[in-house]
Amino acid sequence: MPGFNPIMFLFGCIGGLLPDVLRLIRNRYTNKLEAYLKEGQFWIGVALLVAIGGLVAWILQAQTIKDALIFGFAAPELLSRLVSEAVKSGKTRGKVQFKLRQWWTE
């Protein structure tokens, strides 16, 4: 495992937060946004994506702050796009689709 750099991990986490911040900004005038902000699933999902962003920046050994932001942004963004494709195509396990997954499709 690479050595732990807390600064790069932190900026990876910030990069992991950016996709959701951009979604919030894009949907700031819709009434649907408020419903997601009140649910625990949304905040758990955001926390997981932020952690994934930091983890990827650490594992890929980001050398600059820019690299850490890019790695942190790309990993959760790719993950959320994969989930959104599964929701849009109907290729999900079981009959229940979580609201968090529907949030990522927007």
PEHU-V862942 format. One record per backbone hydrogen bond with DSSP energy under -1.0 kcal/mol. NH is the residue of the N-H (numbers start at 1). CO is the residue of the C=O. If there is no record, write none. Layout:
nh=NH co=CO
nh=NH co=CO
This chain:
nh=9 co=5
nh=10 co=6
nh=11 co=7
nh=12 co=8
nh=13 co=9
nh=14 co=10
nh=15 co=11
nh=16 co=12
nh=17 co=13
nh=18 co=14
nh=21 co=17
nh=22 co=18
nh=23 co=19
nh=24 co=20
nh=25 co=21
nh=26 co=22
nh=27 co=23
nh=28 co=25
nh=30 co=27
nh=36 co=32
nh=37 co=33
nh=39 co=36
nh=43 co=39
nh=44 co=40
nh=45 co=41
nh=46 co=42
nh=47 co=43
nh=48 co=44
nh=49 co=45
nh=50 co=46
nh=51 co=47
nh=52 co=48
nh=53 co=49
nh=54 co=50
nh=55 co=51
nh=56 co=52
nh=57 co=53
nh=58 co=54
nh=59 co=55
nh=60 co=56
nh=61 co=58
nh=62 co=57
nh=68 co=64
nh=69 co=65
nh=70 co=66
nh=71 co=67
nh=72 co=68
nh=73 co=69
nh=74 co=70
nh=75 co=71
nh=77 co=73
nh=78 co=74
nh=79 co=75
nh=80 co=76
nh=81 co=77
nh=82 co=78
nh=83 co=79
nh=84 co=80
nh=85 co=81
nh=86 co=82
nh=87 co=83
nh=88 co=84
nh=89 co=85
nh=91 co=86
nh=92 co=90
nh=102 co=98
nh=103 co=99
nh=104 co=100
nh=106 co=103
